[in-house]
Amino acid sequence: MPLNPNSATSPQCTMEGDDEASAAMVDEIYANGGDEALRHRPIISGEQLDVEAYAALYSGRTKIARLLFVADRCNVVLMQLEALRMAYDDVKKGENTQLFREVVQKIDGRLGPNYGPDPAWADAVERRAEQRKDKLENELNAYRVTFNSFCNIGLLVVA
């Protein structure tokens, strides 16, 4: 649900800060951007912010953090909800259940039942993480045993 920056009825997003800070933010956005084609798409027109274009400049945890920043600072409910919806969708692509809970808490049911707590997803992610941790710990212990065996053999040969 991108917002049309050319529409006279588009809501205004008033972010805290003055025009110099806004200009610096735009420069930073473009400096940290990703895809060159997306960098030329206008994301701020006056005080409007195209949340989708802004988020497209980032990926991973940084994208989610920027979306939460927009949701926290923007006074336009429509833009807040768009940023939170996008953050929810992106956080579910990863494995950060703590961040997922934070996003759900900020949504607070305002986006409907499809954007609420998902304990089955969180439990599955945490279970996979625990299994991966156990597997890695077992591999590490096996390497330690092998390393210690080689070190002990080396000491016997030298002595």
Buried (B, 14 or more C-beta within 10 A) or exposed (E): EEBEBEEEEBBEBEBEEEEEEBEEBBEEBEEEBEEEEBBEEEBBEEBBBBBBBBBBBBEEEEBBEBBBBBBEBBEBEBBBBBBBBBBBEBBBEEBBBEBBBBBBEBBEEEBEEEBEBBEEEBEEBEEEEEEEEEEEEEEEEEEEEEEEEEEEEEEEEEE
